[in-house]
Amino acid sequence: MKKETDHKFQEEMQSGMTYEQYFQDRYRGTVGLARAFELALGRKRAFEIVKKWAEKSGVESAKNQSSMKQIKKFEDFEIFIKEESSLGTHVLTITYPEETPVKLSCHITECLWAETFKKMNATDLGYVICCRPDFAMARAYHPKIRLKRTKTLMQGDGYCNHTYYWKE
């Protein structure tokens, strides 16, 4: 029997772990490895390596997802982004303040990725691993999709302001 929780990050997954515990376990090793690279290679070189790895991983994930969803026009992408996945509903709080046939604005006011990296005192790495790849991932979903963003929770802003648009 599942217990009642005060917040969705504390809800249990099928494994019995909470979403918060899962994220902490998932990223603890990544942060440790990146910090070891930083000590051995210096911050600049370590972050270059991590950026390349994170972007490549994000693009591969986006290509896999988009091939299953057959994104051919912006409306397909909008439906894909707004689908309620089990993970998304438990780790993000999103509103959509502007929607047009060629633009979708998303405000993310809660993000378990940002919370996880804050607790590890590693938002610098969190941005490189989780946020920065979003731009390349947008194009990987479809070559005409672009992302504009000027704020992220990971960097201390009050929300993330993603605006996806279709570029002809």
C-alpha positions in Angstrom: 0.0 0.0 0.0 1.4 3.4 -1.0 1.7 6.0 1.7 0.4 9.6 1.3 3.1 12.2 0.6 3.3 15.9 1.0 4.9 16.4 -2.4 5.1 14.5 -5.7 8.9 14.2 -5.5 8.3 12.0 -2.4 5.9 9.6 -4.2 7.1 6.1 -4.6 8.1 4.6 -7.9 7.4 0.9 -8.7 10.8 0.1 -7.3 9.8 1.4 -3.9 12.2 4.3 -4.1 10.9 7.8 -4.1 11.5 9.9 -7.2 13.8 12.0 -5.2 15.8 9.0 -4.0 16.0 7.7 -7.5 17.4 11.0 -8.8 19.9 11.3 -6.0 21.2 7.7 -6.6 21.2 8.3 -10.4 23.3 11.5 -10.4 25.5 11.0 -7.3 28.0 8.9 -9.3 27.9 11.2 -12.3 28.7 14.2 -10.1 31.5 12.3 -8.4 33.0 11.3 -11.7 32.8 14.9 -13.1 34.4 16.3 -10.0 37.2 13.7 -10.3 37.7 14.8 -13.9 37.8 18.4 -12.7 40.5 17.7 -10.2 42.6 15.7 -12.7 42.1 17.8 -15.8 41.1 21.2 -14.6 37.6 22.7 -14.7 37.6 23.9 -18.3 38.7 20.6 -19.8 36.5 18.5 -17.5 33.4 20.6 -18.4 34.2 20.3 -22.1 34.2 16.5 -21.8 31.0 16.5 -19.7 29.3 18.9 -22.2 30.1 16.8 -25.2 28.9 13.6 -23.4 25.7 15.2 -22.1 24.8 16.7 -25.5 25.5 13.5 -27.4 23.4 11.5 -24.9 20.6 14.0 -25.0 20.5 14.1 -28.8 20.5 10.3 -29.0 17.6 10.2 -26.5 15.6 12.8 -28.5 16.2 11.0 -31.8 14.9 7.8 -30.3 11.9 9.5 -28.8 11.0 11.4 -32.0 11.4 8.3 -34.2 8.7 6.6 -32.1 6.4 9.6 -32.2 6.9 10.6 -35.9 7.3 14.3 -35.4 6.6 15.8 -38.8 5.2 19.2 -37.9 5.2 21.6 -34.9 1.8 20.3 -33.8 3.2 16.8 -33.4 6.0 18.2 -31.3 3.6 20.2 -29.1 1.5 17.1 -28.5 4.7 15.1 -27.7 6.0 17.7 -25.2 2.6 18.0 -23.5 2.0 14.3 -23.1 1.7 13.3 -19.5 4.5 10.8 -18.9 4.7 9.1 -15.6 8.2 10.5 -15.0 7.3 14.1 -16.1 4.3 14.4 -13.9 6.4 13.4 -10.9 9.5 15.5 -11.5 8.3 18.7 -13.2 5.6 21.3 -12.7 4.9 23.0 -16.0 2.5 25.7 -17.3 2.0 26.8 -20.9 1.5 30.5 -20.9 1.6 30.9 -24.7 0.7 28.5 -27.5 0.5 29.3 -31.2 0.6 27.0 -34.3 4.4 27.6 -34.4 5.4 28.4 -30.8 5.0 26.8 -27.4 6.1 28.6 -24.2 6.7 26.5 -21.1 7.3 27.7 -17.6 8.8 25.1 -15.3 8.3 26.1 -11.7 9.5 22.9 -10.1 12.2 20.5 -11.4 13.6 17.5 -9.6 16.8 17.7 -11.6 17.4 21.2 -10.2 16.5 20.2 -6.7 18.8 17.2 -6.9 21.8 19.1 -8.1 21.2 21.9 -5.6 21.3 19.3 -2.7 24.6 18.0 -4.1 26.0 21.6 -4.4 26.5 20.9 -8.1 24.2 23.2 -10.1 27.1 24.1 -12.3 27.3 20.4 -13.4 23.5 20.1 -13.4 23.2 22.9 -16.0 25.8 21.3 -18.2 24.3 17.8 -17.8 20.6 18.4 -17.8 19.8 21.9 -19.1 22.4 22.8 -21.8 21.6 19.8 -24.0 18.0 21.0 -24.3 19.0 23.2 -27.3 20.6 20.4 -29.3 17.8 18.1 -28.3 15.2 20.5 -29.8 16.8 20.2 -33.2 17.2 16.4 -32.8 13.4 16.1 -32.4 13.0 17.8 -35.7 15.5 20.0 -37.7 13.1 23.0 -37.8 12.5 23.1 -34.0 14.4 25.6 -32.0 14.5 26.5 -28.3 15.0 29.9 -26.7 15.5 30.1 -23.0 16.9 32.8 -20.7 16.1 31.5 -17.3 16.6 28.1 -15.5 15.9 26.9 -12.0 19.3 25.2 -12.1 20.9 28.7 -12.4 18.9 30.1 -9.5 16.0 31.8 -11.5 12.5 31.5 -10.2 11.5 29.3 -13.2 12.7 28.0 -16.5 11.3 29.8 -19.5 11.4 27.4 -22.5 10.0 28.7 -25.8 10.0 26.1 -28.6 9.3 27.4 -32.1 9.3 26.2 -35.7 11.9 27.9 -37.9 11.2 27.8 -41.6 
